[in-house]
Amino acid sequence: MYIPDRAQTRLNALLSGERYVCSGKSSPDAPDYKGAAEATAASDKEMLDLQTRANRVNQNTPWGSQSWTEDNGEWTQNTTLNPESQRALDAQLGLIGDRSELGGSMMNRAKDEFGEKMDWSKLSDVTGGAEARQRAEDAIYGRASSRLDPQWEQRTSETEAKLAAQGLRPGDPAYDKAMENLGRERTDAYQQATYGSIMGGGQEASRQYGLESTERNRQIAEEMQKRGFSLNEINALISGQQVGMPSMPGYNEAGRAAGVDYTGAAQNQYGAAQDAASAKNAAMQGLMSGAGTMAMMSDRRLKRNIKRIGSFKQHPLYLFQYVWGTWAVGVMADEVNKDAVTRLPNGYDMVDLTRVV
């Protein structure tokens, strides 16, 4: 039977699988996201295990070796020294042990030293230099007055003789004024000597206070050193050089590669299936829309070369040729629900496909 190309194309679309049922739009089944997530997690774990194994590198050095062992997923790092390094390590550990034991045996001495309170009465007192100040003032003033006394005695004698030679006697205004001036000069001289002794006394007091403080601090430091001498010896014994393990050379660790993204793959596959289903549905809807235009005239009396090709909403779907030669796809008016059928004035039936149920 000859079928024009356009109708053949529609027929091939409808016959591409089993009998096509146009009961509604088709869509692919949703992916198993839980299974995809579990598969992704399993793949990630596998890649992590591979990375872990890649980074468990066994190393050998002149001092020893480092290796890894695994037991049910539990990794153990093992360091083995060569005989020479092991012997040195044992010697160091033994020496540290002996030092610790010796230090422990000295603890009773340290307890005795720290058991008694500090005896501050044995230390020198810091007087502030008061006595030294007074001694310094007296000494400085005494030296000054020892020089001033004979000087002023001589000046007084010379002044009296000079005034007498001028015919002046005590009681004369000129005589009394000259002696008053001499007395004021003498007082000023001795006052300056007093000021000098005060300044010198202060300096001596400050110096003496510094000496006393330094001496007291020295005595305190010496007493504290005596009290902590045993403890310092213990610390010196137990704080010796510690044991050092030989270091292993570094290496570039393997980077972690991501596992297979099954979840993303499932999403992409589902998206592609959705796109394909959407395209197929759009094509079918376009096919049916085109068919609907010709199927308006759905009266069996107007059709020939009728061949069933599938179903449309539970009703038979046919490929046929109108009596005027046009090929189309559609239903029969006498096989669908009556409310979708309209009787035209010419006496033939028309079907509204949108109302078919």
C-alpha positions as CSV (number, residue, x, y, z in Angstrom):
1,M,0.0,0.0,0.0
2,Y,1.4,3.3,-1.0
3,I,1.7,5.9,1.8
4,P,2.9,9.5,1.1
5,D,6.2,10.6,2.8
6,R,4.6,12.9,5.3
7,A,2.1,10.3,6.6
8,Q,4.9,7.7,6.5
9,T,7.0,9.9,8.8
10,R,4.1,10.1,11.2
11,L,3.5,6.4,11.0
12,N,7.2,5.6,11.7
13,A,7.1,7.9,14.7
14,L,4.2,6.0,16.1
15,L,5.6,2.6,15.2
16,S,9.1,3.3,16.6
17,G,8.5,0.9,19.5
18,E,5.6,-1.1,20.7
19,R,2.1,0.2,19.9
20,Y,2.3,3.8,21.1
21,V,-0.3,4.8,23.7
22,C,-1.2,8.5,23.7
23,S,-2.8,8.4,27.1
24,G,-0.6,11.2,28.3
25,K,3.0,12.5,28.2
26,S,5.7,9.9,28.9
27,S,8.7,10.6,31.2
28,P,11.7,8.5,32.3
29,D,11.9,6.8,35.7
30,A,13.6,8.8,38.4
31,P,17.2,7.6,39.1
32,D,18.1,5.7,42.2
33,Y,19.7,8.7,44.0
34,K,20.3,6.8,47.2
35,G,22.1,4.0,45.4
36,A,24.1,6.6,43.4
37,A,25.0,8.4,46.6
38,E,26.1,5.1,48.2
39,A,28.1,4.2,45.1
40,T,29.8,7.6,45.1
41,A,30.7,7.3,48.8
42,A,32.1,3.8,48.2
43,S,34.2,5.2,45.3
44,D,35.4,8.0,47.5
45,K,36.4,5.6,50.2
46,E,38.2,3.4,47.7
47,M,40.2,6.4,46.4
48,L,41.0,7.5,49.9
49,D,42.3,4.0,50.7
50,L,44.4,4.2,47.6
51,Q,45.8,7.6,48.6
52,T,46.5,6.3,52.1
53,R,48.4,3.4,50.7
54,A,50.4,5.6,48.4
55,N,51.4,7.8,51.3
56,R,52.5,4.9,53.5
57,V,56.1,4.9,52.1
58,N,58.7,2.6,53.6
59,Q,62.0,4.5,54.1
60,N,65.5,3.4,54.7
61,T,68.3,5.8,55.9
62,P,71.8,5.3,57.3
63,W,70.3,5.4,60.8
64,G,67.5,2.9,60.3
65,S,64.3,2.3,58.6
66,Q,60.6,3.3,58.8
67,S,57.8,1.0,57.6
68,W,54.0,0.6,57.8
69,T,51.8,-2.4,58.5
70,E,48.0,-2.7,58.2
71,D,45.6,-4.9,60.1
72,N,41.9,-4.6,59.2
73,G,42.3,-1.0,58.1
74,E,44.4,0.0,61.1
75,W,47.8,1.4,60.1
76,T,50.9,1.1,62.3
77,Q,54.1,3.0,61.8
78,N,57.3,1.1,62.8
79,T,60.7,2.7,63.3
80,T,63.7,0.4,63.4
81,L,67.3,1.7,64.2
82,N,70.4,0.1,62.9
83,P,72.6,-1.6,65.5
84,E,74.9,1.4,66.0
85,S,72.0,3.9,66.4
86,Q,70.1,1.5,68.7
87,R,73.2,1.1,70.9
88,A,73.6,4.9,71.2
89,L,69.9,5.2,72.0
90,D,70.2,2.6,74.8
91,A,73.3,4.3,76.2
92,Q,71.5,7.7,76.3
93,L,68.4,6.2,77.9
94,G,70.6,4.5,80.5
95,L,72.5,7.7,81.3
96,I,69.2,9.6,81.7
97,G,67.9,6.9,84.0
98,D,71.0,7.1,86.1
99,R,70.8,10.9,86.3
100,S,67.2,10.7,87.4
101,E,67.9,8.2,90.1
102,L,70.8,10.3,91.4
103,G,68.7,13.4,91.4
104,G,66.0,11.5,93.3
105,S,68.5,10.5,95.9
106,M,69.4,14.2,96.5
107,M,65.8,15.3,97.2
108,N,66.2,14.8,101.0
109,R,69.0,17.4,100.9
110,A,66.8,19.8,99.0
111,K,64.0,19.3,101.5
112,D,66.3,20.0,104.4
113,E,67.6,23.2,102.8
114,F,64.1,24.5,102.1
115,G,62.6,23.2,105.3
116,E,63.9,26.0,107.5
117,K,62.7,29.6,107.2
118,M,65.1,32.3,106.0
119,D,67.0,33.8,109.0
120,W,66.9,37.5,108.2
121,S,68.6,38.5,111.5
122,K,72.0,37.4,110.1
123,L,71.7,40.0,107.4
124,S,73.2,43.5,107.6
125,D,70.8,46.4,108.3
126,V,70.3,49.2,105.9
127,T,70.2,52.3,108.2
128,G,69.6,54.8,105.4
129,G,73.0,56.4,106.1
130,A,71.9,58.7,109.0
131,E,74.9,58.1,111.1
132,A,77.2,58.4,108.1
133,R,75.6,61.7,107.2
134,Q,76.2,63.1,110.7
135,R,79.7,61.9,110.8
136,A,80.3,63.4,107.3
137,E,78.8,66.8,108.3
138,D,80.8,67.0,111.5
139,A,84.0,66.0,109.7
140,I,83.5,68.5,106.8
141,Y,82.6,71.4,109.2
142,G,85.5,70.6,111.5
143,R,87.9,70.7,108.6
144,A,86.5,74.1,107.4
145,S,86.4,75.6,110.9
146,S,90.0,74.5,111.6
147,R,91.0,76.7,108.7
148,L,88.6,79.6,109.4
149,D,89.3,80.1,113.2
150,P,93.0,81.2,112.9
151,Q,92.1,83.3,109.8
152,W,89.4,85.3,111.6
153,E,91.4,85.6,114.7
154,Q,94.2,87.2,112.7
155,R,91.8,89.5,110.8
156,T,90.2,90.6,114.0
157,S,93.5,91.5,115.6
158,E,94.6,93.3,112.5
159,T,91.4,95.3,112.3
160,E,91.6,96.3,116.0
161,A,95.2,97.4,115.6
162,K,94.3,99.4,112.4
163,L,91.4,101.1,114.1
164,A,93.6,101.9,117.2
165,A,96.2,103.5,114.9
166,Q,93.5,105.7,113.5
167,G,92.7,106.9,117.1
168,L,89.4,105.0,117.2
169,R,88.3,103.2,120.3
170,P,85.4,100.8,121.2
171,G,82.3,102.9,121.4
172,D,83.3,105.2,118.6
173,P,80.7,105.0,115.8
174,A,83.4,104.3,113.2
175,Y,85.0,101.7,115.4
176,D,81.8,99.9,116.1
177,K,80.7,99.9,112.5
178,A,84.0,98.4,111.3
179,M,83.8,95.6,113.8
180,E,80.1,94.9,112.9
181,N,81.0,94.5,109.2
182,L,83.8,92.2,110.2
183,G,81.5,90.1,112.3
184,R,79.0,89.8,109.4
185,E,81.7,88.6,107.1
186,R,82.9,86.1,109.7
187,T,79.3,84.8,110.1
188,D,78.9,84.4,106.4
189,A,82.1,82.4,106.1
190,Y,81.1,80.0,108.9
191,Q,77.5,79.7,107.4
192,Q,79.1,78.7,104.0
193,A,81.1,76.1,105.9
194,T,77.8,74.8,107.4
195,Y,76.1,74.6,104.0
196,G,79.1,72.7,102.6
197,S,79.0,70.2,105.4
198,I,75.3,69.6,104.9
199,M,75.8,69.0,101.2
200,G,78.7,66.7,101.8
201,G,76.8,64.8,104.5
202,G,74.0,64.1,102.1
203,Q,76.3,62.8,99.4
204,E,78.0,60.6,102.0
205,A,74.6,59.3,103.2
206,S,73.6,58.4,99.7
207,R,76.8,56.6,99.1
208,Q,76.6,54.8,102.4
209,Y,73.0,53.7,101.7
210,G,74.0,52.3,98.3
211,L,76.9,50.3,99.9
212,E,74.6,49.0,102.7
213,S,71.9,48.0,100.2
214,T,74.4,46.3,97.9
215,E,75.8,44.3,100.8
216,R,72.4,43.3,102.0
217,N,71.4,42.1,98.5
218,R,74.6,40.2,98.3
219,Q,73.9,38.5,101.5
220,I,70.4,37.6,100.5
221,A,71.6,36.2,97.1
222,E,74.2,34.1,98.9
223,E,71.6,32.7,101.4
224,M,69.2,31.9,98.6
225,Q,72.0,30.2,96.6
226,K,72.8,28.1,99.7
227,R,69.1,27.1,100.1
228,G,68.7,26.1,96.5
229,F,72.1,24.6,95.8
230,S,71.0,21.0,96.0
231,L,67.9,21.7,93.9
232,N,70.1,23.4,91.2
233,E,72.3,20.3,91.2
234,I,69.3,18.1,90.7
235,N,68.1,20.2,87.8
236,A,71.5,20.1,86.3
237,L,71.4,16.3,86.5
238,I,68.0,15.7,85.0
239,S,68.0,18.5,82.4
240,G,70.8,17.1,80.2
241,Q,70.6,16.5,76.5
242,Q,67.5,14.6,75.6
243,V,67.3,11.6,73.3
244,G,66.7,12.6,69.7
245,M,65.2,10.2,67.2
246,P,66.8,10.2,63.7
247,S,64.6,12.1,61.3
248,M,63.4,10.5,58.1
249,P,63.7,12.3,54.7
250,G,60.6,14.1,53.4
251,Y,58.8,13.2,50.2
252,N,55.9,14.5,48.1
253,E,52.8,12.9,49.4
254,A,50.3,11.5,46.8
255,G,47.3,13.9,46.3
256,R,43.8,12.5,46.8
257,A,42.0,11.8,43.6
258,A,38.2,12.1,43.6
259,G,36.1,9.0,43.3
260,V,33.5,8.4,40.5
261,D,30.7,10.9,40.8
262,Y,27.8,8.4,40.4
263,T,25.3,10.9,41.8
264,G,26.3,13.5,39.2
265,A,26.3,10.8,36.5
266,A,22.8,9.7,37.5
267,Q,21.6,13.3,37.4
268,N,23.1,13.9,34.0
269,Q,21.6,10.7,32.7
270,Y,18.2,11.5,34.1
271,G,18.4,15.0,32.6
272,A,19.3,13.6,29.2
273,A,16.4,11.1,29.5
274,Q,14.1,13.9,30.5
275,D,15.2,16.0,27.5
276,A,14.7,13.0,25.2
277,A,11.2,12.4,26.7
278,S,10.3,16.1,26.4
279,A,11.4,16.1,22.8
280,K,9.5,12.9,22.1
281,N,6.4,14.3,23.8
282,A,6.7,17.5,21.9
283,A,7.1,15.6,18.6
284,M,4.1,13.5,19.4
285,Q,2.0,16.5,20.4
286,G,3.0,18.2,17.2
287,L,2.1,15.0,15.4
288,M,-1.3,14.8,17.1
289,S,-1.9,18.5,16.6
290,G,-1.2,18.0,12.9
291,A,-3.4,14.9,12.9
292,G,-6.1,16.7,14.8
293,T,-6.5,19.3,12.1
294,M,-7.2,16.6,9.5
295,A,-9.0,14.4,12.0
296,M,-11.7,17.0,12.5
297,M,-13.5,14.9,9.9
298,S,-13.6,11.6,11.8
299,D,-16.5,10.0,10.1
300,R,-15.6,6.4,9.1
301,R,-17.5,6.9,5.8
302,L,-14.9,9.4,4.7
303,K,-11.8,7.1,5.3
304,R,-10.2,4.2,3.5
305,N,-7.0,2.2,3.7
306,I,-7.6,2.2,7.5
307,K,-4.9,0.6,9.7
308,R,-4.7,0.6,13.5
309,I,-1.3,1.8,14.7
310,G,-1.9,2.3,18.5
311,S,-4.1,3.8,21.1
312,F,-5.1,7.3,22.0
313,K,-6.6,7.7,25.5
314,Q,-7.7,4.1,25.5
315,H,-9.3,4.4,22.1
316,P,-7.9,2.9,18.8
317,L,-5.6,5.1,16.8
318,Y,-5.6,4.7,13.1
319,L,-3.5,5.6,10.0
320,F,-5.9,6.2,7.1
321,Q,-6.5,8.0,3.8
322,Y,-9.4,10.4,3.3
323,V,-11.6,9.8,0.3
324,W,-10.1,12.9,-1.3
325,G,-6.6,11.4,-1.0
326,T,-5.0,13.0,2.0
327,W,-3.3,10.7,4.6
328,A,-3.8,11.4,8.3
329,V,-3.7,9.8,11.8
330,G,-6.7,9.9,14.1
331,V,-9.6,8.1,15.7
332,M,-13.1,7.1,14.5
333,A,-16.1,9.2,15.6
334,D,-18.1,6.1,16.3
335,E,-15.5,4.8,18.8
336,V,-15.0,7.7,21.2
337,N,-17.1,9.4,23.8
338,K,-20.1,11.1,22.3
339,D,-19.5,14.5,23.9
340,A,-16.4,14.8,21.8
341,V,-18.3,14.2,18.6
342,T,-20.1,17.0,16.6
343,R,-22.5,16.3,13.7
344,L,-21.8,18.7,10.9
345,P,-24.6,20.2,8.7
346,N,-23.4,17.9,5.8
347,G,-24.3,14.9,8.0
348,Y,-20.7,13.8,8.7
349,D,-19.2,13.6,12.2
350,M,-16.2,15.6,13.5
351,V,-14.2,14.8,16.7
352,D,-12.6,17.3,19.0
353,L,-9.4,15.4,20.2
354,T,-9.0,17.7,23.2
355,R,-12.3,16.4,24.6
356,V,-11.6,12.7,24.1
357,V,-11.4,10.9,27.4
